[in-house]
Amino acid sequence: MIVASIGWMLVFDPGNVLSTMLGASSSGITLAITLCGIYIVWMGVVQVAIDSGIIEKLAKLMEPVIRFLFGKQSKEVNGLIATNISANMIGAGAAATPAAISAIEKMAKPGQTKASTPMIMLFILSATSMQILPTTVIGLLEKHGATNASSVILPTILVSTLSTLVGVIIVKVYGAFKKDEVQT
């Protein structure tokens, strides 16, 4: 697509190629710096929650849901899952990803080459990331001058909840039919 776009511009507007490429790279760098700032704040909040024991308490509170979704897991894995889910709910997907990766690594048995149903469930929950507060989207909207950046909260809650529910149902149905795996 990049080559086709540059080719199109070279044929139809050759004088604008360099200025467009420089403007786009400048906008990309500004966006990356803005996202880094948002992610750093939320990763710090998540780390404070971990260090203060809030995540451990949250994992205990979420234990029935985690057990329903993931089966019996270790206390450490439950904490990582709780971290992932809570970070995703506040729209801090970049802070949620390391917890999901660690949880999946700890769920794996030695020599395991295929994802288990709990691993797939965590992937789906991370991908659909039910959000209560889409902080990254709100930050981007404010950065680009939106007059009411918080207007995305309700639609985000509705759409992310629906996509998460559909994902959970699909994985549960898949897990029920998957015969070659022992569910824990």
N, C-alpha and C positions, 0 to 999 in steps of 0.2 A: 504494500500500500504506500509505503514511503517513497519507493522508487517511482511508482505510478504517479503519485502526487507531484513529485519534483519534475518528472517528465512532462506532465500536464502544464505545470507552471513555466517550464523552460520553453515550451512551444507557444503558449498563449500569453504569458506575461513574464518574459525573461528578466526584466529589470527588477522584479519584485521578489525573486527567489531568495537572494541573500538576506534582504531585510525581513522577510517572512520567517526564514529559518532562525535568524538571530532573535526576533521577537518571541517566537515559540519557545526557544531554549531559555530565554530570560523568564518567561511566564512559568515554564516547567520548574526552574530552580526556585522561584518564589513560592510556588505551590509546595514543593518538597520541603522547604524550610518551614512553611506554615504547618504542614502535617507533622514534621518532626517536633515542633513546639507542642502541638496538641498531644502527640503520643508520649512525649517525655513527661508531661504533667500527669496523664492517666497511668502511665507505667509507675510513676512515683507513688500515686495514690494506691495502686494495687500492691506495691511493695510494702507500704506502710500498713495496709490491711493484713498482709501476710505476717509481718514482723510483730504486729500488735495482737495477733491471735484472732482477729475478726474472721479471717478465712476459715480457721478451724471451727469456730462457732457456726459460721455459715454452712460449712460442710455437714455439721451435726444437724442443723435445722433442715438442710436439703436432703438428708440421708434417705428418707422414704422415696423421694423423687429419683434420686441417683440410683437407688437399688432397683426401682422399677425400670429405669431406662438402661442401666448398665449391668445389672446383676450384682452379685457380691464382689466387691473390690476391696483392696487394702485401704486402710485409713489414709495413707499418703496419696493414693490414686484418687480417693474421694475428695481430698483437699485440692488436688490439682484440677479435678473436674469442676468443683465449686468455684475455683478461681477463674477458670475459663468461662463458665456460664455467667458469673457475676460481671466479669470484665466486658463480655459481649453485651450484656444487658445495658451497660452504660455507654455503649458505643465505642469502647476502647479495644477494637479487634486486634491491634498490634500488641497490646499488653496481654491479650487472651491467648495468642498463638503459642508462645513458649510453654505455657501451662498445658495446652493440649498436646503438644509434641512430647513433653515429659510424661504425661499421663499415658499416651499411646505406647511410648517406649517401656514404661513400667508394666503395662498390661500384657506385653508380648512375652511369650514363653521362649526359652532358648531354642534357636533353630527355626522359629516360626517364620514362614515366608508369605503367608496370606493374612489379610486383616480379619480379625474376629468380628462378630456382630457388635460387641461393645465398642471396638475401635471405629467401626463404621458409624455407629450411633454418635460418637463424639465428633467425628468428621462432619456428619450432617448437622449436628447442633452448632458446630463452629461455622459452617458454611451458611446456614440460614440465620444464625445469630439473632435470636429474638431480642429486640431492643426496646427498652423503656425510655431511654434518653439517648438519641443519636447524636452524641457530642461531636463526632468528627464531621458529620454532614452539616450540623449547625455552625460549626467553626468555619467550614468552607463557604457556606452561604453568607455568613457575616463578612468574611474576607473579601468576597466578591460583591459586596454592597447590597445584599438582600434587605428589604425593608422589614420583613417579618420572618426571620430565619427560624424561629421556633414553631412556625406553622406546619412544619414537617413532622412534629412529634406524634400526633394522633394517626396520620396515615402510616407512619413508620411502625408504630405499635401494632396496628391492624395487619399490615402486610407481613411483617416479620413474624408475628404470632401465627398467622395462617400458614406461611411457608414452613415454619418449624413444626407445626402440628402435622402437616402433610408428610414432611420428612420423617418424623417419628413413626407415624403409621406405616409408611413404606418399609422402614427398617425393621419394625416389629413383625410385619407380615413376612418379610424376607427371612428374619431370624427364626420364625416359626416353621418355615419350610426347609430351612438349611439343616440337613441331617448329619453332615460330616463333622459338625462342631459340637462339643460338649458345652452347654451353657453353664456359666458359673453364677 
